[in-house]
Amino acid sequence: METTTVDVPTSDGVADACLARPDGDGPFPAVLVFMDAFGLRPRLAEMAERIAAEGYLVLVPNLFHRAGRAPLFDLAGLDDPERRGALFGQLMPLIGALTPEVVARDAEAYLDFLAARGDVVSSPVTITGYCMGGTNALRAMAAHPDRIAALASFHAGRVVTDAPDSPHLGVGSITGEVYFAHADNDQSMTAEQIATLKKALEAAGVTYRSELYAGAHHGFTMADTAAYDERATERHWSALFDLLGRTFRR
C-alpha cells in the first residue's frame, strides 16, 4: 500500500489531500472520505489505509484548504476533553465557511481528480464522512447524485436545522443508498432530529439505514480524541465495509 499527500486543483485554489492506494495496477473502486473538524492528521491517514487495505483507492481532502495546508492547528491533546472543546472555538469559522455551494464545488473537483486517474474504475464513487464530514458528504451526494453511488455518514452533526438550506432538505435529489450512524449522546443530532431526517429520506424515496450506536458519543470513531469508543468504531467498520461491498458488488 502507498499513502501520499496529493494536491487537488479546485476553483478556489489547491486542496491538499491524503491518498491511500492499494498495491497492484488496479483499477480500484474509489472512496472519498470527508474529514471531521480536526482535519487531516495521522488518525485520518490510518482510517484511509484501513479502507485501502480492502482494495479501494481512498482520497481524504483537506476541506479547510482555503485557510491553508493541514495541519492548521496544534492538535496535541485531543484526548483531553477540555482541549478538544477549546479547539472548536477556532474551528467554527472554518466549519461555517463550508456552505452548500462551496461543498458542491469542491466535491466536483475531488470527483474530477479521481475520475482522471487511470487506476480508478470508471463508475460512481462512494463517500463517507465523520462529524461535520458526514453532514457535508450528504450535501456532496445531493449535489452530485449521478457521481456518488452511496454514502456512509458517522456521528454527523447538524444534519437537521431550522435553516432554509438544512442538509436534510436536499435529499430529494439522491438516487443512491445512504447509511447514517448516530451517537445517542450527541446534542448536535438529537432523537427528534434523527426522526426528522428519517421522515425526509422516506418522503424522498431514498434507500437508507439509520442506526443508533448506544452509549457512543459524538466523534466516537476518532481514536486520538476523548470521544473514542472502540466497540462503536468496530461496528462502524462493519457497516462501512458492508455498504462498500454491496455498492461495488465485491
C-alpha positions as CSV (number, residue, x, y, z in Angstrom):
1,M,0.0,0.0,0.0
2,E,1.1,3.5,-0.7
3,T,0.0,6.6,1.2
4,T,0.9,10.0,-0.1
5,T,-0.1,13.7,0.0
6,V,-1.5,14.9,-3.3
7,D,-2.7,18.3,-4.5
8,V,-6.2,18.6,-5.9
9,P,-7.0,21.7,-8.0
10,T,-10.2,23.4,-7.1
11,S,-11.9,26.6,-8.3
12,D,-10.6,28.3,-5.1
13,G,-7.0,27.0,-5.1
14,V,-5.3,23.8,-4.4
15,A,-6.6,21.3,-1.8
16,D,-4.0,19.1,-0.1
17,A,-5.3,15.6,0.4
18,C,-4.2,12.2,1.7
19,L,-4.3,9.4,-0.9
20,A,-4.1,5.8,0.1
21,R,-3.7,3.4,-2.8
22,P,-3.6,-0.4,-2.7
23,D,-0.7,-2.4,-4.2
24,G,-1.2,-3.5,-7.8
25,D,-2.2,-1.9,-11.1
26,G,-5.9,-1.5,-10.4
27,P,-8.2,-0.1,-11.4
28,F,-9.7,0.3,-8.0
29,P,-13.1,1.5,-6.8
30,A,-12.8,4.9,-5.3
31,V,-13.8,6.1,-1.9
32,L,-14.0,9.8,-1.0
33,V,-13.6,10.4,2.8
34,F,-14.7,13.7,4.3
35,M,-12.8,14.6,7.4
36,D,-14.0,15.6,10.9
37,A,-13.4,19.1,12.1
38,F,-9.9,18.4,13.4
39,G,-8.8,17.8,9.8
40,L,-6.1,15.8,8.2
41,R,-3.8,14.1,10.7
42,P,-2.4,10.6,11.4
43,R,-5.7,9.2,12.5
44,L,-7.4,10.1,9.2
45,A,-4.5,8.5,7.3
46,E,-4.9,5.3,9.4
47,M,-8.5,5.2,8.5
48,A,-7.8,5.7,4.8
49,E,-5.3,2.9,4.9
50,R,-7.8,0.6,6.6
51,I,-10.2,1.2,3.8
52,A,-7.5,0.9,1.1
53,A,-6.4,-2.5,2.6
54,E,-9.7,-3.8,1.4
55,G,-8.9,-2.9,-2.2
56,Y,-10.2,0.7,-2.5
57,L,-8.4,3.8,-3.6
58,V,-9.1,6.4,-0.9
59,L,-8.9,10.2,-1.2
60,V,-9.2,12.3,2.0
61,P,-9.2,16.0,1.1
62,N,-8.5,18.9,3.4
63,L,-11.9,20.6,3.4
64,F,-10.4,23.7,5.0
65,H,-7.9,24.2,2.2
66,R,-8.8,27.8,1.8
67,A,-7.3,28.5,5.2
68,G,-4.0,26.7,4.4
69,R,-2.5,23.3,4.3
70,A,-3.1,20.8,7.1
71,P,-2.5,20.8,10.0
72,L,-3.9,24.3,10.6
73,F,-3.8,24.0,14.4
74,D,-1.8,22.3,17.1
75,L,-3.8,19.1,17.6
76,A,-1.9,17.8,20.6
77,G,-4.0,16.8,23.5
78,L,-7.2,15.9,21.6
79,D,-7.7,13.1,24.2
80,D,-8.3,15.8,26.8
81,P,-12.0,16.9,26.7
82,E,-11.2,20.5,27.7
83,R,-8.5,20.8,24.9
84,R,-10.9,19.2,22.4
85,G,-13.7,21.6,23.3
86,A,-11.4,24.7,23.2
87,L,-10.3,23.9,19.7
88,F,-13.9,24.1,18.4
89,G,-13.8,27.9,19.1
90,Q,-11.1,28.2,16.5
91,L,-12.7,25.7,14.1
92,M,-16.3,27.1,13.9
93,P,-15.5,29.9,11.4
94,L,-13.9,27.3,9.1
95,I,-16.9,25.0,9.5
96,G,-19.3,27.8,8.8
97,A,-17.5,28.7,5.6
98,L,-18.3,25.4,4.1
99,T,-21.6,26.5,2.6
100,P,-23.6,24.1,0.4
101,E,-22.3,25.9,-2.7
102,V,-18.7,25.6,-1.6
103,V,-19.1,21.9,-0.7
104,A,-20.7,21.2,-4.1
105,R,-17.9,23.0,-6.0
106,D,-15.2,21.3,-4.0
107,A,-16.8,17.9,-4.3
108,E,-16.9,18.3,-8.1
109,A,-13.1,18.9,-8.0
110,Y,-12.5,15.9,-5.9
111,L,-14.6,13.7,-8.1
112,D,-12.9,15.1,-11.2
113,F,-9.5,14.3,-9.7
114,L,-10.5,10.7,-9.1
115,A,-12.1,10.3,-12.5
116,A,-8.9,11.4,-14.2
117,R,-6.8,8.8,-12.6
118,G,-6.0,5.7,-14.7
119,D,-6.1,3.4,-11.6
120,V,-9.7,4.2,-10.7
121,V,-12.7,2.3,-12.1
122,S,-15.0,4.4,-14.3
123,S,-18.0,4.3,-12.1
124,P,-19.6,6.5,-9.4
125,V,-17.6,6.7,-6.1
126,T,-18.8,6.0,-2.6
127,I,-18.4,8.8,0.0
128,T,-18.0,8.5,3.8
129,G,-17.8,11.3,6.3
130,Y,-17.3,11.9,10.0
131,C,-18.8,14.5,12.2
132,M,-19.1,17.6,10.0
133,G,-17.7,15.5,7.2
134,G,-20.8,13.3,7.3
135,T,-23.0,16.3,7.0
136,N,-21.0,17.7,4.1
137,A,-20.8,14.3,2.5
138,L,-24.6,14.3,2.4
139,R,-24.5,17.7,0.7
140,A,-22.0,16.5,-1.8
141,M,-24.1,13.5,-2.7
142,A,-27.2,15.6,-3.1
143,A,-25.3,18.0,-5.4
144,H,-23.8,15.1,-7.5
145,P,-26.2,12.2,-7.3
146,D,-25.1,10.7,-10.6
147,R,-21.4,10.6,-9.5
148,I,-21.8,9.3,-5.9
149,A,-23.3,5.9,-5.6
150,A,-23.6,5.6,-1.8
151,L,-22.9,7.5,1.4
152,A,-21.9,6.3,4.9
153,S,-22.2,9.0,7.5
154,F,-20.9,8.6,11.0
155,H,-21.7,10.8,14.0
156,A,-22.7,13.7,11.8
157,G,-24.0,16.8,13.5
158,R,-26.5,19.4,12.4
159,V,-27.9,17.4,9.5
160,V,-31.2,18.8,10.5
161,T,-31.5,22.5,11.4
162,D,-34.1,25.3,11.0
163,A,-32.1,26.9,8.2
164,P,-33.6,27.0,4.7
165,D,-30.5,25.2,3.4
166,S,-30.6,22.5,6.1
167,P,-28.8,19.4,4.7
168,H,-31.8,17.1,5.2
169,L,-33.9,19.3,2.9
170,G,-31.7,18.4,-0.1
171,V,-32.2,14.6,0.0
172,G,-34.8,14.6,-2.8
173,S,-32.1,14.5,-5.5
174,I,-30.4,11.4,-4.1
175,T,-30.6,8.3,-6.1
176,G,-28.1,6.0,-4.3
177,E,-28.1,4.3,-0.9
178,V,-27.3,6.1,2.4
179,Y,-26.3,4.9,5.8
180,F,-26.4,7.0,9.0
181,A,-24.8,6.0,12.2
182,H,-25.8,8.3,15.1
183,A,-24.3,8.6,18.5
184,D,-27.0,8.5,21.2
185,N,-25.2,11.1,23.3
186,D,-24.9,13.8,20.6
187,Q,-26.6,17.2,21.2
188,S,-25.8,18.1,17.6
189,M,-28.1,15.3,16.3
190,T,-30.9,14.7,18.8
191,A,-33.5,11.9,18.7
192,E,-36.0,14.4,17.3
193,Q,-33.6,15.5,14.6
194,I,-32.9,11.9,13.7
195,A,-36.6,11.3,13.3
196,T,-36.9,14.3,11.1
197,L,-34.1,13.1,8.9
198,K,-35.7,9.7,8.5
199,K,-39.0,11.3,7.5
200,A,-37.3,13.3,4.9
201,L,-35.5,10.3,3.5
202,E,-38.7,8.2,3.4
203,A,-40.7,11.0,1.7
204,A,-38.0,11.3,-1.0
205,G,-37.9,7.5,-1.5
206,V,-34.3,7.2,-0.6
207,T,-32.9,3.8,0.2
208,Y,-31.4,4.2,3.6
209,R,-30.5,2.7,7.0
210,S,-30.3,4.8,10.2
211,E,-28.8,3.3,13.3
212,L,-28.3,4.5,16.8
213,Y,-25.0,3.5,18.4
214,A,-25.9,3.0,22.1
215,G,-23.5,4.6,24.6
216,A,-21.5,6.3,21.9
217,H,-20.6,10.0,21.9
218,H,-20.2,12.4,19.1
219,G,-16.8,11.7,17.4
220,F,-16.7,8.0,18.5
221,T,-14.6,6.8,15.7
222,M,-11.7,9.2,16.3
223,A,-9.1,7.2,18.3
224,D,-7.0,10.3,19.0
225,T,-9.8,12.1,20.8
226,A,-11.6,11.8,24.2
227,A,-14.8,10.7,22.4
228,Y,-13.3,7.4,21.1
229,D,-15.4,4.3,21.6
230,E,-13.7,1.1,20.4
231,R,-16.8,-1.1,20.2
232,A,-18.7,1.6,18.3
233,T,-15.8,2.1,16.0
234,E,-15.6,-1.6,15.1
235,R,-19.3,-1.6,14.4
236,H,-18.7,1.4,12.1
237,W,-16.1,-0.6,10.2
238,S,-18.5,-3.5,9.7
239,A,-21.3,-1.1,8.4
240,L,-18.9,0.8,6.1
241,F,-17.4,-2.3,4.5
242,D,-20.9,-3.9,4.1
243,L,-22.0,-0.8,2.2
244,L,-18.9,-0.7,0.1
245,G,-19.1,-4.4,-0.7
246,R,-22.7,-4.1,-1.8
247,T,-22.2,-0.9,-3.7
248,F,-19.2,-2.2,-5.7
249,R,-20.5,-5.8,-5.7
250,R,-17.2,-7.2,-4.4
